[in-house]
Amino acid sequence: MMPLTLAEAGEENMIRKIGGKREVKTHLENLGFVVGGAVTVINAIGGNVIVNVKNSRIAVSKEMAQKIMV
């Protein structure tokens, strides 16, 4: 397992675990980050990570991305 920040751009990964406080987990789940779901890193700009999850492009901060384990 590794944090989403270390995933290669263009490579599809499966979300294995979401860390952090309950509010953080709920926020990420609402955005579509669920354990067992697919996530693809599109780009990383200035620490922020742009991902494709459930056919939506979403930008998450580096801090949030480090809580998503793939």
Backbone hydrogen bonds in HBPLUS format (Angstrom, degrees):
<---DONOR---> <-ACCEPTOR-->    atom                        ^
c    i                          cat <-CA-CA->   ^        H-A-AA   ^      H-
h    n   atom  resd res      DA  || num        DHA   H-A  angle D-A-AA Bond
n    s   type  num  typ     dist DA aas  dist angle  dist       angle   num
A0070-VAL N   A0002-MET O   2.78 MM  68  5.55 166.4  1.80 167.5 165.0     1
A0006-LEU N   A0003-PRO O   2.97 MM   3  5.79 164.1  2.00 124.8 129.4     2
A0004-LEU N   A0068-ILE O   2.80 MM  64  5.63 138.7  1.97 165.8 178.3     3
A0007-ALA N   A0004-LEU O   3.09 MM   3  5.24 160.7  2.13 108.8 115.0     4
A0011-GLU N   A0008-GLU O   3.32 MM   3  5.64 161.0  2.36 127.4 128.5     5
A0010-GLY N   A0041-VAL O   2.71 MM  31  5.76 166.7  1.72 170.5 169.0     6
A0013-ASN N   A0039-VAL O   2.81 MM  26  5.33 167.3  1.82 151.5 156.0     7
A0039-VAL N   A0013-ASN O   2.79 MM  26  5.33 155.8  1.84 155.9 161.8     8
A0015-ILE N   A0037-GLY O   2.82 MM  22  5.51 167.7  1.83 165.7 169.9     9
A0036-GLY N   A0015-ILE O   2.71 MM  21  5.27 170.3  1.72 149.1 152.2    10
A0016-ARG N   A0069-MET O   2.78 MM  53  5.63 161.7  1.81 148.7 154.3    11
A0017-LYS N   A0069-MET O   3.30 MM  52  5.05 157.5  2.35 133.2 132.5    12
A0069-MET N   A0017-LYS O   2.81 MM  52  5.05 168.1  1.82 162.3 162.9    13
A0019-GLY N   A0067-LYS O   2.78 MM  48  4.81 171.6  1.79 145.5 148.2    14
A0024-VAL N   A0021-LYS O   3.02 MM   3  5.25 117.7  2.43 102.9 118.1    15
A0025-LYS N   A0021-LYS O   2.97 MM   4  6.32 164.2  2.00 161.0 165.4    16
A0026-THR N   A0022-ARG O   2.92 MM   4  6.12 164.9  1.94 153.2 157.3    17
A0027-HIS N   A0023-GLU O   2.91 MM   4  6.05 159.1  1.95 144.6 150.6    18
A0028-LEU N   A0024-VAL O   2.93 MM   4  6.19 164.8  1.96 155.3 158.8    19
A0029-GLU N   A0025-LYS O   2.87 MM   4  6.07 156.1  1.92 149.7 157.0    20
A0030-ASN N   A0026-THR O   2.91 MM   4  6.12 153.5  1.98 148.9 155.9    21
A0031-LEU N   A0027-HIS O   3.15 MM   4  6.46 135.0  2.36 138.5 150.3    22
A0031-LEU N   A0028-LEU O   3.12 MM   3  5.05 128.7  2.40  92.6 106.3    23
A0033-PHE N   A0028-LEU O   2.91 MM   5  5.32 155.6  1.97 152.3 144.1    24
A0032-GLY N   A0029-GLU O   2.99 MM   3  5.05 147.7  2.09 100.1 110.4    25
A0037-GLY N   A0034-VAL O   2.88 MM   3  5.41 157.3  1.93 139.5 142.2    26
A0040-THR N   A0052-ASN O   3.04 MM  12  5.09 158.9  2.08 141.1 147.8    27
A0052-ASN N   A0040-THR O   2.72 MM  12  5.09 153.6  1.79 148.4 157.8    28
A0042-ILE N   A0050-ILE O   2.70 MM   8  5.47 163.2  1.73 149.8 154.5    29
A0043-ASN N   A0050-ILE O   3.22 MM   7  5.15 159.7  2.27 134.9 138.8    30
A0050-ILE N   A0043-ASN O   2.74 MM   7  5.15 170.8  1.75 158.2 160.8    31
A0045-ILE N   A0048-ASN O   2.81 MM   3  5.28 138.0  1.98 149.8 159.9    32
A0048-ASN N   A0045-ILE O   2.90 MM   3  5.28 142.4  2.04 132.0 128.6    33
A0049-VAL N   A0060-VAL O   2.81 MM  11  5.36 168.2  1.82 168.5 168.3    34
A0060-VAL N   A0049-VAL O   2.85 MM  11  5.36 165.3  1.87 152.7 155.8    35
A0051-VAL N   A0058-ILE O   2.79 MM   7  5.39 170.9  1.80 159.7 160.1    36
A0058-ILE N   A0051-VAL O   2.85 MM   7  5.39 161.5  1.89 153.2 159.5    37
A0053-VAL N   A0056-SER O   2.88 MM   3  5.38 159.0  1.93 156.7 158.2    38
A0056-SER N   A0053-VAL O   3.03 MM   3  5.38 146.1  2.15 110.1 119.9    39
A0065-ALA N   A0061-SER O   2.88 MM   4  6.14 168.6  1.89 157.6 161.2    40
A0066-GLN N   A0062-LYS O   2.94 MM   4  6.12 141.5  2.09 146.5 155.8    41
A0067-LYS N   A0064-MET O   2.93 MM   3  5.35 150.7  2.02 110.8 120.1    42
A0068-ILE N   A0065-ALA O   3.20 MM   3  5.31 154.4  2.27 101.6 109.3    43
